[in-house]
Amino acid sequence: MNFYYHNIYYLKLTIRHLLLITKSERQDKMKIKLNLLVVLVLLFAMTSISNASIDTVKVGILDDVGAALIGADNGVKVVLNDGVEFNLISSDRFNIKKNNDLIYFGKNIFQEDKVLVYPVGSNSLISVNGRKYRGYLEILNHTKGLTVVNHLGFDYYLASVVGSEISAKWPMESLKAQAIVARTYALRNMKSHASKGYNLSATVRSQAYKGYSFEHPRTLTAVQKTHNEVATYQGQLIAAVYHSTAGGQTAKGATIWSSDTPYLQSVSSPDNISPHYSWQKEYSKGEIEKILVAKGVSLTGLKKIALEDVGPSGRASFIRIFDSNDRIYDVDSSTFRFWLGLKSTRFIINRNNSLRLSNLDNSFTFDLATLGVEDSFTTTEDDRYQFIGHGWGHGVGMSQWGAYQMAENGYAYQEILKHYYQGIDIVKW
């Protein structure tokens, strides 16, 4: 139980106790009424504070940079730690940079650990390196550089995330589904970047957030129509992970991250309309050897690559690499995917007109027909490896293109979410 609910619980007990006293002890009515009034005031204040705490969000736009360009149409107001403030009235952008412990803001120099920057004018936007944002900025003077944090309304943040993650032109039910997973993800991860001085990153380390230009009337509508709705499992916010394209079947959470989560199961995903549904990439044996050695795999000649512990979606948990001396190196599939720049971990490997990659237990028996690539299958030269794959992203949770296709087929956002996250509830938070 968190601090807020812990205190609410005991306040309610106190109220109940006071009410019981009023029935049995009439002699001290005035004192009891005053105590009850104090408790009710405290309860109201705590509720207001709790509600206010999610009205705004702090998003890290830049981390530990040497400089940035900041501006607004009517100039900016700068507020220092001691409350001193002044305006820089200009439509030009100001260069803010760090030099030793000092912050240089245009022609001004500050020895501050943080500076607040507001746009002049209540309806004005502020820009960072040419991209516009709502709200205001907090510039943190860290040892490694300046960190730029955008403070803005939570709903506006969500509307921009929806527009940054998928197209605002997509069906409204898919936008609503994206709004709920974005809200659930944000609320669950509000403290994930506390050490850096903000709640969430503007990058895929949290969720893509590209500022004001990626808001749209339709994304704002999706956020408003699902106001405060989140996805929960047994009363707790879910890990609302999502990705672009599953390639026909999502991955079980345990396959990718080695931790079994009941609602992250492998389910069918109707996302064949996605431009990332199928893909191919090819490397020479020498190119793969060079990549592996650069990543710290000290192999002596590449002999074989095997996909091991393959889940129901056709994705391997890890990749087993054999060198010419039959030494074995295991690499988790997500890491291997990033090393080779593959779109997903749902792939097979073709080399020398053969798919016999492993004779070990739990290895994958490749069936091109079930993966739908038989028409695109081609043989390669002996020293080349061809990766034939489906999907884009880790493949766990909601497929955005799958949500698009389900919405096109008439499914409501609740049905979309309950398909991709098994056994969840959609509730007001």
Secondary structure, DSSP 8 states (H G I E B T S, - for coil): --HHHHHHHHHHHHHHHHHHHHHH--TTHHHHHHHHHHHHHHHHHHHHHHHHTTTEEEEEEEEEESEEEEEETT-EEEE-TTS-EEEE--SS-EEEEEETTEEEETTEEE--SEEEEEESSTT--EEETTEEESSEEEEEE-SSSEEEEEEEEHHHHHHHHHHHHS-TTS-HHHHHHHHHHHHHHHHHTTTTTGGGTSSEESSTTS-----GGG--HHHHHHHHHTTTEEEEETTEE----EESB-TTB-B-HHHHHS---TT----B---TTSTTSEEEEEEEHHHHHHHHHHTT---SSEEEEEEEEE-TTS-EEEEEEEETT--EEEEEHHHHHHHHT-SBS-EEEEBTTB-----STTB----HHHHT-TTT-----TTEEEEEEE-BB--BSEEHHHHHHHHHTT--HHHHHHHHSTT-EEEE-
